[in-house]
Amino acid sequence: LREVPRQHGQGARGRRRALRGVFAADPAQCAGRPVILVDDVLTTGATAQACALALRRAGAGPVTVLVAARTPARGAALAQ
Protein backbone atom coordinates (compact mmCIF):
# COMPACT_ATOMS: atom_id res chain seq x y z
CA LEU A 1 0.00 0.00 0.00
CA ARG A 2 1.17 3.54 -0.62
CA GLU A 3 0.20 7.14 -0.07
CA VAL A 4 -2.23 8.56 -2.61
CA PRO A 5 -1.59 12.00 -4.13
CA ARG A 6 -4.41 14.55 -3.96
CA GLN A 7 -7.09 13.75 -6.50
CA HIS A 8 -8.64 17.21 -6.68
CA GLY A 9 -8.56 18.48 -10.25
CA GLN A 10 -7.63 15.13 -11.78
CA GLY A 11 -9.78 13.53 -14.42
CA ALA A 12 -10.97 9.93 -14.35
CA ARG A 13 -7.86 8.56 -16.08
CA GLY A 14 -5.50 10.33 -13.67
CA ARG A 15 -7.48 9.17 -10.65
CA ARG A 16 -7.46 5.55 -11.83
CA ARG A 17 -3.72 5.72 -12.44
CA ALA A 18 -3.06 7.27 -9.00
CA LEU A 19 -5.11 4.56 -7.26
CA ARG A 20 -3.57 1.56 -9.02
CA GLY A 21 -2.31 -0.88 -6.38
CA VAL A 22 -3.25 1.33 -3.42
CA PHE A 23 -5.95 -0.84 -1.84
CA ALA A 24 -5.79 -4.42 -0.59
CA ALA A 25 -8.20 -6.70 1.24
CA ASP A 26 -7.60 -9.67 3.53
CA PRO A 27 -9.03 -12.83 1.95
CA ALA A 28 -9.61 -14.32 5.40
CA GLN A 29 -11.99 -11.44 6.16
CA CYS A 30 -13.95 -11.23 2.93
CA ALA A 31 -13.65 -14.47 0.92
CA GLY A 32 -17.07 -15.50 -0.31
CA ARG A 33 -18.86 -12.75 1.60
CA PRO A 34 -20.98 -10.00 0.12
CA VAL A 35 -19.54 -6.54 0.83
CA ILE A 36 -21.19 -3.13 1.08
CA LEU A 37 -18.69 -0.38 0.28
CA VAL A 38 -19.68 3.10 1.51
CA ASP A 39 -18.20 6.27 -0.03
CA ASP A 40 -19.05 9.83 0.95
CA VAL A 41 -18.76 11.48 -2.48
CA LEU A 42 -18.59 9.83 -5.90
CA THR A 43 -16.79 11.96 -8.47
CA THR A 44 -15.39 9.69 -11.19
CA GLY A 45 -15.92 6.37 -9.42
CA ALA A 46 -12.19 5.62 -9.52
CA THR A 47 -11.83 5.13 -5.75
CA ALA A 48 -14.90 2.91 -5.48
CA GLN A 49 -13.76 0.91 -8.50
CA ALA A 50 -10.25 0.41 -7.08
CA CYS A 51 -11.64 -0.68 -3.71
CA ALA A 52 -14.16 -3.04 -5.29
CA LEU A 53 -11.43 -4.57 -7.46
CA ALA A 54 -9.23 -5.22 -4.41
CA LEU A 55 -12.18 -6.84 -2.62
CA ARG A 56 -13.02 -9.06 -5.60
CA ARG A 57 -9.37 -10.09 -6.00
CA ALA A 58 -9.43 -11.14 -2.34
CA GLY A 59 -12.39 -13.38 -3.11
CA ALA A 60 -15.27 -11.23 -1.86
CA GLY A 61 -18.74 -12.06 -3.09
CA PRO A 62 -20.87 -9.35 -4.66
CA VAL A 63 -19.64 -5.81 -3.91
CA THR A 64 -22.33 -3.14 -3.62
CA VAL A 65 -21.29 0.52 -3.56
CA LEU A 66 -23.40 3.06 -1.67
CA VAL A 67 -22.67 6.78 -1.94
CA ALA A 68 -24.02 9.75 -0.01
CA ALA A 69 -23.50 12.27 -2.81
CA ARG A 70 -22.36 12.47 -6.41
CA THR A 71 -20.66 15.40 -8.06
CA PRO A 72 -22.40 16.66 -11.21
CA ALA A 73 -20.96 15.65 -14.55
CA ARG A 74 -18.60 18.20 -16.06
CA GLY A 75 -20.61 20.81 -17.91
CA ALA A 76 -23.93 19.67 -16.44
CA ALA A 77 -26.33 22.42 -15.48
CA LEU A 78 -27.27 22.55 -11.81
CA ALA A 79 -30.95 22.73 -10.88
CA GLN A 80 -31.93 26.12 -9.51
C-alpha positions, 0 to 999 in steps of 0.5 A: 500500500502507498500514499495517494496523491491529492485527487482534486482536479484530476480527471478519471484517467489520472485518478485511476492511475493514481489509485492503481495498487493502493488498496488491498483486502484480507481474503480471510476477512472477505472471501465468499462474503458480500460486501457493502462499500460506503463512499461519501462522495462519488466523483469519477468512481475511480476510488470505489472501482479500485476498492471493489477490485481489491475486494473481488481479487481477495475473493469477496462475493458481490460488492455493492457501492453506496454513496451519499453524494455524487458530483455533477458531470462536467458541464452539467447544469445545476438545478436552480 
